[in-house]
Each structure stands twice: as structure tokens, then as C-alpha cells.
Amino acid sequence: MKIQFSGDVSHLEQGIKWISEKYNFTVEQDGFLLHLNNIHNSKLKVVKTKTDASITYSDNIHFFRGLGLFLEECQEKEQFEIVEEPQFTNNGLFFDVSQGNAVMNLDTIKEILTRMSMMGLNWFLPYMEDSFTVESEPFFGYMRGKYTYEDLKEIDDYAHALGIEVIPVIQTLAHMQEVMKWPAFNEVREDEATLLVGEPKTYDFIERLITTVTSPFRSKRIHLGLDEAWRLGLGEYLPRNGLKSKFEIMTEHVNHVIKITERHGLVPLMFSDMYFRTPQLAGYGNNYDPGAEIPEEIVKAIPDGMQMNFWEYNRDDVPFYEAIIDKHAALGSHTVVAGGLQNWLGFGVNYGLAFRASNALLEGCKIKGIKEVFATHWGDDGTENNIFSAMLGWQLYAEHGYAKVLDEEKLKKRFKFCTGGNYDDYMAIKYLDEVPGTSPDNPNMCNPSKYLLWQNLLSGLFDKNIEGLNLNQHYAKTAERMRDAIGRNGEFDHIFVLLDKVCTILSIKAELGIQITNAYKCQDSDELHRIAKSTLAHLEELVKDLRLYHRDFWYKTNKPLGWEILDLRYGALLANIDTTIARIESYLAGNITMIEELEEKRLAYPFTDNLPMITSYSRIPSASRMFQ
């Protein structure tokens, strides 16, 4: 399609150029006439007649969403009028590029930003514990794929051209395991994960982090983290200062940090959970308790200008969100709300819970007048998941952002245009973990695809939990679903190729430990021989094929460093298959009188559902301690 823009496009030209390359239109003098009307605080309005069209918009991001709506509707209609009312001032996506070792490369980030602009999402928040270069600190982010100043500047320039603000997210208290492990940081170390509060060198270090990470970006906002400092005051702080409450220590620390942001003219934001985890509140020990009363002591302790970020990823009841938003209002601070897209527990995305929780959260935000929201993507424990498998969640946030009431059919249609993805295919990704034995929509976040893939075949810690669930059959059906999706998801077909391979392996391996044990207990030598010579040999080839495809996928999406963690996991799995074959063959040959691993009585791994949620690979292959 050829388009001629009428109006001031000087601030939009570069973004239009990038969008045109992805969405198949050109800007030509003889193109279809599209008038631009930039009116502050206006609704987004897209109108097309037979002879021309117009987009009325307030912010740049609204123009890009409007352009997407125009291109989408032109595929089907000759004339149309679309009016949308933005529900949020800022609505965006938060990406963890630290905890799971996956640092997205620049091409991936640009791809995400391009899709975001068409959806109408205008916040991009990279979560960088140690994933950026700090001058004179060579061990900060050492061998972790960190971004340079030039990388971050390129990201900001690209995002700005598309109407998107980039806000850096760092940690300035806890979640610093990958930094504190190095002796170079001993002087600012409270414990293995936490900075030492009160130490002057700590604040020199934090100031360097803040000035370094904000320098490439236009935004004056910075997210300081400050969450989940579980052992605050119990490490090096204790012998120096004596026993103090976490609330006292947090107050001391936050007051130090906000002086730094004030000196540099920055607007700070922090996760609010530590203020809700103090003995002063009735819900002490919980993240957020709707029944908690906010004492004046806590309100006074929060410095002026420190914005609060309420986060919740799992609750699906609107009254809960309304209540906690009210509690934040009592703090007297500006409140930002974050949900989660449940992509962090393995290869899949728990779309059942992600949709339930996100719908409730965003509805509650709209009721309470919250104007800034974002969706988190955590990278916990290796980042087996590919980030583009979560795109349906991006569209969910976008469509909530432009409608008082979500229109599911519009969501499906927009998702197809913005990404080329099929709604039903993406939603089916949830069946990697929403299996027989889980509650509907998997609210307890069970992740069997992760631990059944990596677990030991001869001493499977999860075999008892899956007895009678016919998971081999479930994964065979899910593999077929993933296979059927290939060919109707555009540039992102590769997601379904990968998941087909994962599910095909699980259709053999999920119950293989049980099958081996049963054959051994029944002294069925023929079955054991068949498993060793045929099933395990076939499984080994499938795992090798998955590893190579997954490796290629990783290098296209992320910086190289970090893949070595998954190499270790695949290597351990292949070694275990080899050992299993050797043990069975030794038993069948009479070289050993028993397979001791199979003599152990299987116990169910305890959890809320019959199937557990396992957040760490270190708890999957063995009951023994893996790491010192």
C-alpha cells in the first residue's frame, strides 16, 4: 500500500520508516492521503473514506497504534471509523535480562519495540541487575553479556522514534547475587545477595550504577528495585549496627538512595513489597494484605518523590486489587501497578493464569484510576522460554489499554495483525503445564514440562506425582497441537517448532521412569531390553535434535553468554540417558543383581496440587545437593 501523510510528520518519520519495512507499505507522493491531527488529550480516532483518511491522536504512541488500526482495517474495509479512549498514560512491558542469564540482543529488542508500537504500548523497562557496563568495575556483569552505553543508547533512540519511553530497572539493595559473588565487592556486601546499608562505599557504588545506567536514556525515571531483601540486617550489618528491624534499615537506606536521585534530577520508582512486610502491618510476612492498616509511621518514612510499584502476578479477584491500590493511596505516593505474564517457569507460558490475573489486575486499575501499568517477564532459572511466546499477553495489555471493557474478538484480530500470530495457537501453549492433575487454568503454577524433561530417569523425583495421569498421551496431543500451528503464525512459526520438539520428547519421557520401574519390578526382561535398545536410543536422538534447535533459537534471540547453562542441562540429560541404558544392560547381562535406584520406594513431591511447582533446576535431577 502507498500512503501520503498530510500534517507534521517530522517527529514521526523515522518510526514510520521502520514500521513500513515490517508492515508492507511505502510513503509516496501519490499515495493514499492520510491526514494527521495531533490534539492534546484527544481520543484516538481513525477514519477512512473512499478518497482519504485521518488519524487524530494525542501522544506519539497513539499515532502508531492508529496507523496499525488503519492498515489493519484497510485489509477488509473501504470505509470505517474507529474511536478509542486510552485508559492509561503509560502501559508497557518489563523484561528480565539478568536473572535467567538471557540478555536479549539488539535485533530482538527492536523487534519487540516494533510490535509494541503497533499495539500501542509505550513503556519498555529492561531489568538489568548487572547487565550493563560500569566504568572501572570489570567484574560487574563479567561474562554475563552486559550492554554497553552504545547498546543502550541505540535501544533508546529506536524506542523514542516509535513513541516508546525506556525506563532502566536496576537493583540497589537485594537481588545482587551475581555481583556480590565477586571479591571485588566485599566492601559493600551485607550477604550473598544484599548491599551493605549504611556503608559510605555502598552509596558511592549505587551512585555510579544510577548515573551510568541513566546516561544513555532520555527518560528521567529510574526503577530502583529495592524488593525482596529477605535477610536485610542479618549479615555484615548485624555486627556493625546491632539488631534492627527491616523497616528501620529500609528507611535508612531509601533515604540515602533518594538523595542520589535528587542530585541527578531523576524520578525514582521502587517495588513496594518491603513496606508491606514489616511487623507494623497486620499482614506481616505476606506480600500484600488487603486487611492491613497503614500506620502513620510507614507513611512518614517514605520520602517525598519516591514512587511505589505494587506488583502481583497470581491473584484473579478484582476486589483484591482495588483494596491494595487503596492501601497504596494511603502511602501518599504515586502508584504504578505491575502484573505478570507467567513465562518464567519453563518452556511454556501459563496463559490460563496470566489472562485471569491480568484481566483482574487491569480491571481493578481502571476502576481505581491507576494510570501507569506494565507486564513483567521474569527470566527465572535459565530462561528456557523464548520471549516471543509471550506476545499474546502483550496484546492483552494493549487492548485493555484502549477500552474500558476488553473486547476479546478485537484482541484476537489485532493480535493477528500486529504479530501474525494465531490466538488459539498461542493460548494452547499453556498445555505444556496445564495437564491432567492441575486445577483449571493452572492457578498454582505447576510446571511439569520443566521437571519431567530434566528429571533423572532412574530416580525420578516426580514419578509418584504423575502416576495414572497419562501424561505421555497428553504430551503427544500437545505436540500435535504445536505441529498444527506451524504454518499459520508467520515469522514466529519457530516457537511452535521448538515446542513441538519439547512435547514430542515428553510424550516419551514423561512416564518413562515409571515404565522402567514397572518392568524392573515385574522382572520383564523383554520390556527392559526394548526400552534400552529402542526407546532410550530414540529419546537420545530427539534430545540431541532439540538441543541443536534450541541453541540456534537462543543465538538468534539473545547474546551468546548464558547458553552455557542450558548446555549443561542438555549434557546432563544426555548423560543420564546413557547411564540409564548402561544400568539396564548391566542388569540384563547379570553383571549386577539389582538396579538400586529402582529399589527405592517412590514418594510424592509435596505441593498444593498433585503436581508441584519447581522454580529451580537444582531441585530436579537429584535429591542430593547439586551446588555448594
C-alpha positions as CSV (number, residue, x, y, z in Angstrom):
1,M,0.0,0.0,0.0
2,K,1.2,3.5,-0.8
3,I,0.5,6.3,1.7
4,Q,0.9,10.1,1.6
5,F,1.0,11.7,5.0
6,S,-0.5,15.2,5.4
7,G,0.5,17.2,8.5
8,D,3.6,17.5,10.6
9,V,5.4,14.1,10.5
10,S,8.9,15.4,11.2
11,H,8.9,13.7,14.7
12,L,7.4,10.5,13.3
13,E,9.4,10.0,10.1
14,Q,12.0,7.6,11.4
15,G,9.4,5.4,13.2
16,I,7.2,5.4,10.1
17,K,10.2,4.2,8.1
18,W,10.8,1.3,10.4
19,I,7.1,0.4,10.6
20,S,6.8,0.4,6.8
21,E,9.6,-2.1,6.5
22,K,7.7,-4.6,8.8
23,Y,4.1,-3.8,7.7
24,N,4.3,-3.6,4.0
25,F,3.5,-0.1,3.0
26,T,5.5,2.7,1.4
27,V,5.4,6.5,1.8
28,E,4.8,8.1,-1.7
29,Q,3.8,11.5,-3.0
30,D,1.0,9.8,-5.0
31,G,-0.1,7.5,-2.1
32,F,-3.5,7.4,-0.4
33,L,-3.9,10.6,1.6
34,L,-3.7,10.2,5.4
35,H,-4.2,13.4,7.4
36,L,-2.6,13.6,10.9
37,N,-4.3,15.7,13.6
38,N,-2.2,16.0,16.8
39,I,-4.5,17.2,19.5
40,H,-3.5,17.1,23.2
41,N,-5.7,14.8,25.4
42,S,-7.8,13.8,22.5
43,K,-9.3,10.3,21.9
44,L,-7.7,8.2,19.3
45,K,-9.8,8.4,16.1
46,V,-9.1,6.7,12.8
47,V,-11.4,7.5,9.9
48,K,-11.3,6.4,6.3
49,T,-13.5,7.4,3.4
50,K,-13.1,6.4,-0.3
51,T,-10.9,9.4,-1.0
52,D,-8.8,10.0,2.1
53,A,-8.3,9.2,5.8
54,S,-7.3,10.8,9.1
55,I,-5.7,9.8,12.4
56,T,-6.5,12.1,15.4
57,Y,-4.1,11.4,18.3
58,S,-2.6,12.9,21.4
59,D,0.7,11.1,22.0
60,N,3.1,9.6,19.5
61,I,2.3,6.1,20.6
62,H,-1.3,6.7,19.9
63,F,-0.4,7.7,16.3
64,F,1.5,4.4,15.8
65,R,-1.4,2.4,17.2
66,G,-3.7,4.4,15.0
67,L,-1.5,3.7,12.0
68,G,-1.8,0.0,12.8
69,L,-5.5,0.2,13.1
70,F,-5.7,2.0,9.7
71,L,-3.5,-0.6,8.0
72,E,-5.4,-3.5,9.6
73,E,-8.9,-2.2,8.6
74,C,-7.8,-1.4,5.1
75,Q,-7.3,-5.1,4.5
76,E,-11.0,-5.7,4.8
77,K,-13.0,-2.4,4.5
78,E,-13.1,0.5,2.2
79,Q,-14.6,2.9,4.7
80,F,-14.5,2.8,8.5
81,E,-14.4,4.9,11.7
82,I,-12.6,3.7,14.9
83,V,-12.7,5.7,18.2
84,E,-10.7,4.6,21.2
85,E,-10.1,6.2,24.6
86,P,-6.7,5.5,26.1
87,Q,-7.2,4.1,29.7
88,F,-3.6,4.5,30.8
89,T,-1.0,7.3,30.4
90,N,1.8,4.6,30.3
91,N,1.3,1.0,29.6
92,G,4.2,-1.3,28.8
93,L,6.4,-4.3,29.1
94,F,9.2,-5.2,31.6
95,F,11.9,-7.7,30.5
96,D,14.3,-9.5,32.8
97,V,17.7,-9.7,31.1
98,S,19.6,-10.7,34.2
99,Q,18.2,-13.4,36.5
100,G,17.8,-16.1,33.8
101,N,21.1,-15.4,32.0
102,A,19.3,-14.4,28.8
103,V,20.4,-10.9,27.6
104,M,18.2,-10.2,24.6
105,N,20.2,-8.9,21.6
106,L,19.5,-5.6,19.9
107,D,17.7,-7.2,17.0
108,T,15.3,-8.9,19.4
109,I,14.7,-5.7,21.3
110,K,14.0,-3.8,18.1
111,E,11.6,-6.5,17.0
112,I,9.7,-6.2,20.4
113,L,9.6,-2.4,20.2
114,T,8.2,-2.5,16.7
115,R,5.4,-4.9,17.7
116,M,4.7,-2.7,20.8
117,S,4.3,0.4,18.7
118,M,1.6,-1.2,16.6
119,M,-0.1,-2.4,19.7
120,G,0.1,1.0,21.4
121,L,2.3,0.1,24.3
122,N,4.7,2.9,25.3
123,W,6.9,1.7,28.2
124,F,9.9,-0.6,27.8
125,L,11.5,-1.5,31.1
126,P,14.7,-3.6,30.8
127,Y,15.5,-5.2,34.2
128,M,19.3,-5.1,34.5
129,E,20.8,-6.3,37.8
130,D,24.3,-6.5,36.3
131,S,23.6,-6.4,32.6
132,F,25.2,-3.1,31.8
133,T,28.8,-1.9,31.7
134,V,30.1,0.2,34.6
135,E,33.4,2.0,34.2
136,S,36.2,0.8,36.5
137,E,34.1,-2.2,37.6
138,P,35.3,-5.0,35.2
139,F,33.6,-7.7,37.4
140,F,30.2,-6.0,37.3
141,G,28.4,-8.2,34.8
142,Y,31.6,-10.1,33.9
143,M,30.9,-12.8,31.3
144,R,27.2,-12.1,31.5
145,G,26.5,-10.5,28.1
146,K,26.1,-7.0,29.5
147,Y,25.0,-4.0,27.4
148,T,27.4,-1.2,26.6
149,Y,26.5,2.5,26.7
150,E,26.2,2.4,22.9
151,D,23.8,-0.6,23.1
152,L,21.5,1.2,25.5
153,K,21.6,4.4,23.5
154,E,20.7,2.6,20.3
155,I,17.7,1.0,22.2
156,D,16.6,4.3,23.4
157,D,16.8,6.0,20.0
158,Y,14.9,3.2,18.4
159,A,12.2,3.2,21.0
160,H,11.9,7.0,21.0
161,A,11.3,7.1,17.3
162,L,8.3,4.7,17.9
163,G,6.8,6.7,20.7
164,I,8.1,4.5,23.5
165,E,9.9,5.5,26.7
166,V,12.7,3.3,28.0
167,I,13.0,3.2,31.8
168,P,16.0,1.4,33.2
169,V,15.3,-1.0,36.1
170,I,18.2,-1.9,38.4
171,Q,18.7,-3.2,41.9
172,T,20.0,-1.0,44.7
173,L,19.7,-3.3,47.7
174,A,19.0,-7.0,47.2
175,H,18.8,-9.4,44.2
176,M,22.6,-8.8,43.7
177,Q,23.8,-12.4,43.8
178,E,25.6,-12.1,40.5
179,V,27.5,-9.0,41.8
180,M,28.2,-10.0,45.4
181,K,29.8,-13.3,44.4
182,W,32.9,-11.4,43.3
183,P,35.5,-10.4,46.0
184,A,35.8,-7.0,44.3
185,F,32.5,-6.1,46.0
186,N,33.3,-7.4,49.5
187,E,33.4,-3.8,51.0
188,V,29.8,-3.2,50.0
189,R,28.5,-6.7,50.8
190,E,26.0,-7.5,53.5
191,D,25.5,-11.1,52.4
192,E,25.5,-13.2,49.2
193,A,22.7,-11.1,47.7
194,T,22.4,-7.8,49.5
195,L,24.3,-4.5,49.6
196,L,25.5,-3.2,53.0
197,V,23.3,-0.5,54.3
198,G,25.0,2.4,56.0
199,E,28.4,1.8,54.4
200,P,29.5,5.0,52.6
201,K,31.2,3.0,49.9
202,T,27.8,1.3,49.2
203,Y,26.3,4.7,48.2
204,D,29.3,5.6,46.1
205,F,28.8,2.4,44.3
206,I,25.0,2.9,43.9
207,E,25.5,6.4,42.6
208,R,27.9,5.1,39.9
209,L,25.2,2.5,39.0
210,I,22.5,5.1,38.8
211,T,24.5,7.7,36.8
212,T,25.8,5.0,34.4
213,V,22.5,3.3,33.7
214,T,20.5,6.5,33.2
215,S,23.0,8.3,31.0
216,P,22.0,6.6,27.7
217,F,18.3,7.3,28.1
218,R,16.1,10.3,27.6
219,S,13.8,9.4,30.4
220,K,14.4,10.9,33.8
221,R,12.7,8.0,35.5
222,I,14.6,5.1,37.1
223,H,13.3,1.9,38.8
224,L,15.5,1.1,41.8
225,G,14.1,-2.3,42.6
226,L,14.5,-2.4,46.4
227,D,12.4,-5.5,46.7
228,E,12.6,-8.9,48.5
229,A,15.5,-8.1,50.8
230,W,14.8,-11.2,52.8
231,R,17.8,-11.2,55.2
232,L,18.2,-7.5,55.5
233,G,20.2,-6.6,58.6
234,L,21.2,-10.2,59.4
235,G,24.6,-10.3,57.6
236,E,27.5,-7.9,58.0
237,Y,25.1,-5.2,59.1
238,L,24.3,-7.0,62.3
239,P,27.8,-7.0,64.0
240,R,28.3,-3.4,62.9
241,N,25.0,-1.9,64.0
242,G,23.2,-4.4,66.2
243,L,19.8,-5.9,65.7
244,K,17.3,-3.5,64.0
245,S,14.0,-4.1,62.2
246,K,13.9,-4.4,58.4
247,F,11.7,-1.3,58.5
248,E,14.3,0.8,60.2
249,I,17.0,-0.4,57.9
250,M,14.9,0.1,54.7
251,T,14.1,3.7,55.9
252,E,17.8,4.4,56.4
253,H,18.7,3.0,53.0
254,V,15.9,4.6,51.0
255,N,16.7,8.0,52.4
256,H,20.3,7.6,51.3
257,V,19.3,6.5,47.8
258,I,16.8,9.2,47.1
259,K,19.4,11.8,47.9
260,I,21.3,10.4,45.0
261,T,18.4,10.5,42.6
262,E,17.6,14.1,43.7
263,R,21.1,15.2,43.0
264,H,20.8,13.9,39.4
265,G,17.3,15.2,38.8
266,L,15.8,11.7,38.5
267,V,12.3,10.4,39.3
268,P,12.7,7.2,41.3
269,L,10.3,4.2,41.5
270,M,10.6,1.2,43.8
271,F,8.8,-2.0,44.4
272,S,6.6,-1.5,47.4
273,D,6.6,-5.0,49.0
274,M,9.2,-4.3,51.7
275,Y,6.9,-1.7,53.2
276,F,4.2,-4.3,53.4
277,R,6.4,-6.8,55.0
278,T,7.0,-5.1,58.3
279,P,5.8,-6.0,61.8
280,Q,3.9,-2.7,61.9
281,L,1.3,-4.2,59.5
282,A,-1.3,-6.8,60.4
283,G,-0.3,-8.9,57.3
284,Y,3.4,-9.2,58.3
285,G,5.0,-11.9,56.2
286,N,2.6,-11.5,53.3
287,N,3.4,-9.6,50.2
288,Y,0.2,-7.6,50.3
289,D,-2.6,-8.0,52.8
290,P,-5.9,-6.3,52.0
291,G,-6.7,-6.1,55.7
292,A,-3.6,-4.4,56.7
293,E,-3.8,-0.9,58.2
294,I,-1.1,1.5,57.2
295,P,0.4,3.2,60.3
296,E,1.4,6.8,60.1
297,E,5.0,5.7,60.9
298,I,5.2,4.0,57.5
299,V,3.6,6.9,55.6
300,K,6.1,9.3,57.1
301,A,9.1,7.0,56.4
302,I,8.6,7.1,52.6
303,P,10.5,10.1,51.2
304,D,8.7,12.6,49.1
305,G,9.2,11.8,45.4
306,M,9.6,8.1,45.8
307,Q,7.0,6.4,43.6
308,M,5.6,3.0,44.7
309,N,5.3,0.0,42.4
310,F,2.7,-2.6,43.5
311,W,3.2,-6.0,41.9
312,E,1.1,-9.1,41.9
313,Y,1.2,-11.9,39.3
314,N,-1.2,-14.6,40.5
315,R,-4.4,-13.2,42.1
316,D,-7.5,-13.2,39.9
317,D,-10.0,-11.3,42.1
318,V,-10.7,-7.7,41.3
319,P,-11.6,-6.7,44.9
320,F,-8.1,-7.7,46.0
321,Y,-6.5,-5.3,43.5
322,E,-8.9,-2.5,44.4
323,A,-8.1,-2.9,48.1
324,I,-4.3,-3.0,47.7
325,I,-4.4,0.1,45.4
326,D,-6.3,1.8,48.1
327,K,-3.6,0.8,50.6
328,H,-1.0,2.4,48.3
329,A,-3.1,5.5,48.1
330,A,-2.8,5.8,51.9
331,L,1.0,5.9,51.5
332,G,0.7,9.2,49.8
333,S,2.9,8.2,46.9
334,H,2.3,7.9,43.1
335,T,1.4,4.3,42.4
336,V,2.4,2.2,39.4
337,V,1.0,-1.4,39.1
338,A,2.7,-4.4,37.6
339,G,1.3,-7.7,36.6
340,G,3.0,-10.8,35.2
341,L,2.7,-12.9,32.0
342,Q,3.7,-16.3,33.6
343,N,6.5,-17.1,31.2
344,W,9.2,-17.9,33.8
345,L,8.7,-21.5,34.8
346,G,10.0,-23.4,31.8
347,F,9.4,-23.6,28.1
348,G,5.8,-22.7,28.1
349,V,3.6,-19.7,29.1
350,N,0.8,-20.3,31.7
351,Y,-1.7,-18.3,29.7
352,G,-4.7,-19.6,31.8
353,L,-3.4,-17.9,34.9
354,A,-1.8,-15.0,33.0
355,F,-5.1,-14.0,31.5
356,R,-7.2,-14.5,34.7
357,A,-4.8,-12.5,36.8
358,S,-4.1,-9.8,34.2
359,N,-7.8,-9.2,33.5
360,A,-8.5,-8.8,37.2
361,L,-5.5,-6.5,37.7
362,L,-6.2,-4.3,34.7
363,E,-9.9,-4.0,35.5
364,G,-9.0,-3.1,39.1
365,C,-6.6,-0.4,37.9
366,K,-9.2,1.1,35.6
367,I,-11.8,1.2,38.4
368,K,-9.3,2.9,40.7
369,G,-7.9,5.3,38.2
370,I,-4.4,3.9,38.0
371,K,-2.7,5.5,35.0
372,E,0.6,3.6,34.8
373,V,0.9,-0.2,34.4
374,F,3.2,-2.8,33.0
375,A,3.5,-6.5,32.5
376,T,6.6,-8.4,33.8
377,H,8.5,-11.1,32.0
378,W,10.9,-12.7,34.5
379,G,13.7,-15.0,33.4
380,D,14.0,-17.2,36.4
381,D,16.3,-20.2,36.4
382,G,17.8,-20.4,32.9
383,T,15.2,-18.8,30.6
384,E,14.2,-21.9,28.7
385,N,11.3,-19.9,27.4
386,N,11.6,-17.8,24.2
387,I,10.3,-14.3,24.8
388,F,8.1,-14.2,21.7
389,S,5.9,-17.0,23.0
390,A,4.5,-14.4,25.5
391,M,3.3,-12.0,22.8
392,L,-0.3,-12.8,23.3
393,G,0.0,-11.2,26.8
394,W,1.4,-8.1,25.2
395,Q,-1.7,-7.7,23.1
396,L,-3.9,-8.3,26.2
397,Y,-2.4,-5.4,28.0
398,A,-2.6,-3.2,24.9
399,E,-6.3,-3.9,24.3
400,H,-7.2,-3.3,27.9
401,G,-5.3,0.0,27.5
402,Y,-7.6,1.3,24.8
403,A,-11.0,0.1,26.1
404,K,-13.0,0.3,29.3
405,V,-14.1,-3.2,28.7
406,L,-12.0,-5.8,26.9
407,D,-13.2,-6.9,23.5
408,E,-11.9,-10.4,23.1
409,E,-12.7,-10.7,19.4
410,K,-10.9,-7.4,18.8
411,L,-7.9,-8.8,20.8
412,K,-7.7,-11.9,18.5
413,K,-8.0,-9.8,15.4
414,R,-5.4,-7.2,16.5
415,F,-3.0,-10.0,17.6
416,K,-3.1,-11.5,14.1
417,F,-2.3,-8.1,12.5
418,C,0.3,-6.9,15.0
419,T,2.3,-10.2,15.2
420,G,1.0,-12.6,12.6
421,G,0.1,-14.9,15.5
422,N,-3.0,-17.1,15.9
423,Y,-4.8,-16.5,19.2
424,D,-5.8,-20.2,19.7
425,D,-2.3,-21.5,18.9
426,Y,-0.7,-19.2,21.4
427,M,-3.3,-20.0,24.0
428,A,-2.6,-23.7,23.5
429,I,1.0,-23.1,24.7
430,K,-0.5,-23.3,28.2
431,Y,-1.0,-27.1,27.8
432,L,2.7,-27.7,28.3
433,D,2.0,-27.2,32.0
434,E,-1.8,-27.2,32.3
435,V,-2.0,-31.0,32.3
436,P,-4.2,-33.6,33.9
437,G,-3.8,-33.3,37.6
438,T,-3.7,-29.5,37.7
439,S,-6.6,-27.2,38.5
440,P,-8.3,-25.4,35.6
441,D,-6.1,-22.5,34.3
442,N,-3.2,-23.8,36.5
443,P,-3.5,-21.2,39.2
444,N,-0.9,-23.0,41.4
445,M,1.7,-22.5,38.6
446,C,2.6,-26.2,38.3
447,N,5.3,-26.6,35.7
448,P,5.6,-30.4,34.9
449,S,7.1,-29.8,31.4
450,K,10.2,-28.4,33.1
451,Y,10.9,-31.1,35.7
452,L,9.7,-34.0,33.6
453,L,12.1,-33.0,30.9
454,W,15.1,-32.6,33.1
455,Q,14.5,-35.3,35.8
456,N,16.6,-38.4,36.3
457,L,15.1,-41.5,34.6
458,L,16.2,-44.0,37.3
459,S,15.4,-41.9,40.4
460,G,12.6,-39.7,39.1
461,L,11.6,-37.4,42.0
462,F,8.3,-36.7,40.4
463,D,7.2,-40.1,39.1
464,K,4.8,-40.7,42.0
465,N,3.1,-37.4,41.4
466,I,2.2,-38.3,37.8
467,E,1.0,-41.9,38.3
468,G,-2.2,-42.5,36.4
469,L,-2.3,-39.1,34.7
470,N,-1.5,-40.5,31.2
471,L,0.9,-37.6,30.6
472,N,2.6,-39.3,27.7
473,Q,-0.7,-39.2,25.9
474,H,-1.3,-35.6,26.9
475,Y,2.0,-34.5,25.6
476,A,1.5,-36.5,22.3
477,K,-1.7,-34.5,21.8
478,T,0.0,-31.2,22.7
479,A,2.9,-32.0,20.3
480,E,0.3,-32.4,17.6
481,R,-1.3,-29.1,18.5
482,M,2.1,-27.4,18.3
483,R,2.8,-29.1,15.0
484,D,-0.5,-28.0,13.6
485,A,0.3,-24.4,14.5
486,I,3.4,-24.4,12.2
487,G,2.5,-22.5,9.0
488,R,-0.1,-20.2,10.4
489,N,2.0,-18.0,12.8
490,G,4.0,-16.0,10.3
491,E,7.5,-15.0,11.4
492,F,7.0,-16.8,14.7
493,D,6.4,-20.3,13.5
494,H,9.7,-21.3,15.1
495,I,8.2,-21.0,18.5
496,F,5.9,-23.9,17.7
497,V,8.7,-25.9,16.1
498,L,10.6,-25.7,19.4
499,L,7.6,-26.6,21.5
500,D,6.6,-29.5,19.2
501,K,10.1,-30.9,19.8
502,V,9.8,-30.4,23.6
503,C,6.4,-32.1,23.7
504,T,7.4,-35.0,21.5
505,I,10.2,-35.8,23.9
506,L,7.8,-35.5,26.8
507,S,5.4,-37.9,25.1
508,I,8.1,-40.5,25.6
509,K,9.9,-39.3,28.7
510,A,7.2,-38.1,31.0
511,E,6.2,-41.6,32.1
512,L,9.4,-43.4,31.1
513,G,10.8,-43.7,34.6
514,I,7.5,-45.3,35.7
515,Q,7.6,-47.7,32.8
516,I,11.2,-48.7,33.6
517,T,10.4,-49.2,37.2
518,N,7.3,-51.3,36.5
519,A,9.3,-53.5,34.1
520,Y,12.0,-54.0,36.6
521,K,9.6,-54.8,39.4
522,C,7.8,-57.3,37.2
523,Q,11.2,-58.8,36.0
524,D,10.1,-58.2,32.5
525,S,13.5,-58.6,30.8
526,D,12.0,-58.2,27.3
527,E,10.5,-54.8,28.1
528,L,13.7,-53.6,29.7
529,H,15.6,-54.7,26.7
530,R,13.2,-52.9,24.4
531,I,13.4,-49.7,26.4
532,A,17.2,-49.8,26.5
533,K,17.7,-50.6,22.8
534,S,14.8,-48.8,21.2
535,T,13.1,-46.2,23.4
536,L,16.1,-44.7,25.1
537,A,18.1,-44.7,21.9
538,H,15.3,-42.8,20.1
539,L,14.9,-40.5,23.1
540,E,18.6,-39.6,22.9
541,E,18.3,-38.6,19.2
542,L,15.3,-36.5,20.0
543,V,17.1,-34.7,22.8
544,K,20.1,-34.0,20.6
545,D,17.9,-32.6,17.9
546,L,16.0,-30.3,20.5
547,R,19.3,-29.1,21.9
548,L,20.6,-28.0,18.5
549,Y,17.4,-26.3,17.5
550,H,17.1,-24.6,20.9
551,R,20.7,-23.4,20.6
552,D,20.1,-21.9,17.2
553,F,16.9,-20.2,18.6
554,W,18.9,-18.8,21.6
555,Y,21.7,-17.3,19.5
556,K,19.1,-15.6,17.2
557,T,17.3,-14.1,20.2
558,N,19.9,-13.5,22.9
559,K,23.5,-12.6,23.4
560,P,25.6,-15.8,23.5
561,L,26.7,-15.8,27.1
562,G,24.1,-17.6,29.2
563,W,23.5,-20.5,26.8
564,E,26.2,-22.5,28.6
565,I,23.7,-23.0,31.4
566,L,21.3,-24.8,29.1
567,D,24.2,-26.7,27.5
568,L,24.9,-28.1,31.0
569,R,21.3,-29.2,31.3
570,Y,21.2,-30.9,28.0
571,G,24.5,-32.5,28.7
572,A,23.3,-33.8,32.0
573,L,20.1,-35.2,30.3
574,L,22.0,-37.0,27.6
575,A,24.5,-38.4,30.1
576,N,21.6,-39.7,32.2
577,I,20.1,-41.4,29.2
578,D,23.4,-43.0,28.6
579,T,23.7,-44.1,32.2
580,T,20.2,-45.5,32.2
581,I,21.0,-47.6,29.2
582,A,24.2,-48.8,30.8
583,R,22.5,-49.7,34.1
584,I,19.7,-51.6,32.4
585,E,22.2,-53.5,30.2
586,S,24.4,-54.4,33.2
587,Y,21.4,-55.8,35.0
588,L,20.2,-57.8,32.0
589,A,23.7,-59.2,31.4
590,G,23.8,-60.3,35.1
591,N,26.7,-58.0,35.9
592,I,24.7,-56.5,38.7
593,T,21.9,-58.3,40.7
594,M,19.7,-55.2,41.1
595,I,19.3,-51.6,40.0
596,E,19.5,-50.0,43.3
597,E,17.9,-46.7,42.1
598,L,14.7,-48.6,41.3
599,E,14.6,-50.3,44.6
600,E,13.8,-47.0,46.4
601,K,10.1,-46.5,47.2
602,R,8.8,-43.5,45.3
603,L,7.3,-40.7,47.3
604,A,5.1,-37.9,46.1
605,Y,6.8,-34.5,45.9
606,P,4.5,-32.4,48.2
607,F,2.7,-29.4,46.8
608,T,-0.8,-27.7,46.7
609,D,-1.9,-29.6,43.6
610,N,-1.0,-33.2,42.9
611,L,1.7,-31.7,40.6
612,P,4.3,-29.3,42.1
613,M,5.8,-26.0,41.0
614,I,9.6,-26.3,40.9
615,T,11.4,-23.0,40.5
616,S,15.0,-24.2,40.5
617,Y,16.7,-26.7,38.2
618,S,18.9,-27.7,41.1
619,R,15.9,-29.4,42.7
620,I,15.0,-31.5,39.7
621,P,17.7,-34.1,38.7
622,S,18.7,-35.3,42.1
623,A,17.6,-35.3,45.8
624,S,21.3,-34.7,46.6
625,R,22.7,-31.2,46.9
626,M,23.9,-30.1,43.4
627,F,25.6,-26.8,44.3
628,Q,27.7,-25.8,47.3
